[in-house]
């Protein structure tokens, strides 16, 4: 474990010398521990590259696993401190933007009314970051919208489907019309950031229907910012209907119907597979969600 910890620090800093300096031990001692670890696992972990080092494919694998191991260690220490000092249950949730804004508020409101002493922390990220937060013990549970290949170390529990549609500014020439996907892709799109599941869905639709990808008019980080940009008169986008009610009612945006495209996306509740038991803080929230 000591050698694994040293290797992990070397991999994080991409340098033996920087790891040695940070850990206040000699560089030869760090190198020796990494070499001993390589002998123990039976494969090379790092290779020299110029003045620095690079991880081998096997080294990348072990680095990712060891990161999760030491993140679990930190999580255990944090929870022990919580019990020692307060005894209050703490629930850390990582969620993508759509569940955070349109599903979790009502669920967490009921949860806190029922269990007022429990502390709840919610962090909102794109789908890739949410899964990473869960895997690295930065979150106890997660909520995502995901159709692509699921991570093998996570349990995905289906909750519901949400409908998505294409929108344009209310006065746009395509407002309310039915067109082909190819015609839709000729418009300047408001695209979400890398790692957004909505962006991945749009690109997958184009690939499936053998249509060129959309023209990028603007890339924004966040759902609300993207919808408001369209409502202000620029661009088109793919958006969840659950987020559009006010904009449609106030005649700020309008739907565009695309031939043969009916988009429904699944929402999942996620947990790590290696959890030995589900604590009450999580099982009670699951019960509230099922009732809702």
N, C-alpha and C positions, 0 to 999 in steps of 0.2 A: 504493500500500500504506500509506503514511503517513496519507493521508486516510481510508482504510478503517479503520485502527486507531483514529483519533480518533473516527470515527463510531460504532464498536463500543463505545468507552468511554462516549460520550454515551448510547447506547441502554441500556447496562448500568445506568447511574446515573439514567437518565431525566431528565437535566439537563445543559445546556451548561455552566453555571457550575461545577457540582461536578466535571465532567470536566476543565475548565480548571484548577481548583484542584488536583486530584489530579495532573495532568500538568505542573503548574507552567508553563503558558503562558497567554497572555491569552485572555479569552473571545471577543473579536472574531476572533482567529486561528483558534480552533476553529470558530467559525461560518463563516468564510471557507472553511476546508478542507472542511467538510460541504457547503457550497453548490457548491464546485468538483466534489466527488464527484457531486452530483446532476446537474450539467451533463454529466459524463463518462458516467454510466450512463443518463441520459435520462429520469429520473423523480424525483418528489419523495420524499424519505426521511423527513423529520420536519416536523411542523407545531406551531405554538404552541398551548398549551392552558393558559389561566390564566397562572400564573407559571412553569409548566413546559413540557414538550414531550410530544408523543405521536408514535409511529411510524405512518406510513401502512402499508397492507397490503404495498406493495412494500418499504418500510423494514423491516418484520418479516421478510420473506423474506431480504433481504440481511443483516440482523443475524444470523439463524440460521446462514446460510452462513459469514459472517465469523467467528463464534464457533468453528465447527468448524475453520476455517483456522488461527486462532491457537492453538487447542488442539493441532492437528497440529504447529505450530511448537514448542510447549512439549514435546510428546512426543519430537520429534527431539532437542531439547536435552537432555532427560532421558536418552535412550538413548545419546547421545554421551558424557555424563558416566559412565554405567555402564561403557561400553567403556574409557574412559580410566583409570578408577580400579580396576576389578575384572576386567573382561572376562567377567564371569559373566552368562549369559543370565537374563533376568527375564521371567516370564510373569504378566501381570495378567488375572485372570478376573473377570467380573461375571456373577452368576447369580441367578435367582429362588430362592425358599426350598426348593422341592421338590427340584430337582436338587442344590442345595447340601447338603441333609441326607441324601439317600437314594441319590444316584448318584455324585456327585463324590468322596466319601471313598475309595471303593475304586479309582476310576480314578487319583486323585492319589497314592494310596499306592503303586500300581505304578509310576507315573511317577517319583516321588522315589526309589524303590528302584533304578530303572534309571538315572536321571540325578541323583545325589545333590547335585551341585554347582549345579544350577539352582535359582534362587529363584522361588517361586510365591506370589503374593498373590491372595486370593479376597475379593471384596466381595459381600455378599448384599443384594439390594434387591427391590422389587416389579418386575413385568415392564416397566412404563413406564420406571422409572428405569434398569433394566438396559440397555434399548435406547438410552437417552440417554447412559449411560456409554460404550457402544461407539461411538456416533456422534461423541462429543466426545473420543475418544482417551484416555479414562480407563481403558479396558480394551482388551486385545488381542483377546480372544474373549469370547463370552457363551453362556449356556445359558438357554433360556426354554421355557415351555409356552405355546403361542400358536396360536389358531385364527383370530383376526380378521385383518384386512387387514395384510399384511406391509409393512414399510418398504421403499421402493424402492431405498434405498442399502445394503441389507444382504442378504447371502446366508444363507438358512435351509436348513440341511442336516438332514433328518429323521433321527432316531435310533431312536425307539421310541414306542409308545403306553402310557399309564398309565391304569388304571381308577379311576373315582371313584364314590362312593356316598354316600347320605344316612345320617347316624348320629344316634342319640339316647342319653340315659343308659340304662344297662343295665336299670333297673327302669321305664322309661317305658312307658306304655300302648301305644305303637305299636311297641315293640321286636319285630323279627322279622316284622312284618305287611306286607302288600301293600296300598297305598293309592293314591289318585289324586294327581297333582301339586298340584291345588287344595287337597286336604286337607293335604298336606305344607306348603304355603305359609301355612297358618293357624297353624302353630306359631311360637314366638319363635325367630328365627334368630340364630346367631352369625355375623356377617358380617366379612369381611376389610376392610382399609383400601382407600381409593380407589387405583386403579392395579393392584390385585390381579387377575390373570387369572381366578382362581377366582370372585371376585365377579362379574366381567363375564360369565362362563359361566352362572352362576345366573340373572342378569337376562336373558340371551339365551334361556335355556330357557323362562322365563316368557313372554317376548315371542313366541317361536316357537309355544308351545302356548296362547297367548291366555289366560294365567292371571295374575291380579293378582300383583304382586311380593311377596316375603316380608315378614312382620312383622319389624322389626328389634328384637331383644331386646338385642343388645350388638354393638359393633364393636371388633375387636381387631386389633392390628398383629402378625401372625405366625401361622404354622400351628400350631406346638406349643401356644402359649397358647390358641388356639381349641379344639383337641381336648381339652386338659386341663379347660377350662371345662365342656364337655359331659360329660366323665368325672366331673366333680365334682357333676353333677346338674342342670345348667341348660342349656336350649336344645337346638337341633338345628343341624346344619350339613352342607354338602357337603364331603367330604374325600377325599383320595387313599387307596386301599386299601393302598398300599405303606407308609403311615405309621400304619396302624391295627393291625397284627398283635398287638403287646403289649397294647393296650387291649382288643381283642376276646378274646384268650386269657385275660386277667385278669378278664374280665366287668365291665369298667368302662363300655363302650359297646356298643351293638347296632346292627345295620344295619336300615334300613327300605327296603323294596323299593317302588319307584314304578312304576306301570303304564306300559308303553311307553317307559320311560326306561332307556337303556343308554349310559353315559357313558364314553368313552375319549378321552384327550387326548394330542396329539402333543408330544414333547419335541424341541427343535431345538438344534443347535449353530450359532452365528452368527458371521459375520465381515463386515467392511466390504467392499463390492464393489470399491473403488478400490485395494485392496492389490495391488502389482505382483508380489509373490512371498510365499510362505508360509515363514516362518523355521522352522528345525528345531525350535525350542521348541514350536511349534504343531503341525507335522506329526507329530512323535513322539507327542504326546498324542492326536491323532486316530487314530493307529495303535493305541494301547493301547485306546481306546474301541471301535474296530471289532473288536478281538480279544475284548473282553469281551461 
